């Protein structure tokens, strides 16, 4: 086993990624083996029949064990819209409210002061950008009543910047006017391919961003010849990890895959996910932890399975729940 780990670490070093540990491999194995999950659902929909694409699950600190929320998007009549839903068992989801139209790829962060921040990709014909909204508390989020909103200006790409994720949020004295919100996102480099970037929104008014060149090169060296897009930051055994989507070949939707990454977002291992139908194309992953109604901690993995690379019974939104113990 030690020789195997040494070989993997050497290989990663040659390909500009970080050394992988036994704990890293154990986490990767857990995420890969969906057959050992407590819950495995494909083609997830809410109680009104909406698809719940790119679902991001979270459990508010005030929620009872077993109760969780999720933001997702759906496409109807050519229009994407962002929705908030609720579940008590992860299997059945009750729709709460539509948060916005012409929006997708949403994610939520609960700040230490109880504020909820919603970030998502806002679209218009032939363009998209990042929109942030602030909700003072859970009641406001559930009713869709935001108190602040900002559209972040595109500074890295002429037509598209999107799929935001929260990196770090600091809100001083409970006021967004004294805050720093750090995001990761992708930009459509030269209107040819998505690449990674990061930026900071200061005091909810000043936005500065720059490409994540080292990360982009690390994934390109690992075979990402197409888009490098969505990512999810999560904590496992007191350590930070990312799950990052990459596309092996530009324009080929069947080549999407997921990398387990270190605390900085550099690749550790490409996941070899195994599903009953042998799907191979996974994208827009999100990882979170919740407590079920019995108090057991669950590790939640959601991902979108593209129709190219997935059988009809599995293509669409997948949700997997593992015992986090």
Secondary structure, DSSP 4 states (H G I P E B T S, - for coil): -HHHHHHHHHHHHHTT-----HHHHHHHHHHHBGGG-SEEESS-B-TTS-B-EEEEEE--TTSPTT-EEEEEEEEETTEEEEEEEEESSSSS-EEEEEEEESEEEEEEEE-TTS-EEEEEEEEETTEEEEEEEEESSHHHHHHT--SEEEEEPP-S-SSBEEEEEEEEEEEGGG-GGGEEEEEEEEEEETTTEEEEEEEEEETTTEEEEEE-HHHHHHHHHTT-BS-EEEEEEEEETTEEEEEEEEESBTT-GGGEEEEEE-TTS-EEEE---B-TT----EEEEEEEEEE-TTS-EEEEEEEEE-STTS-TTT-EEEEEEEE--
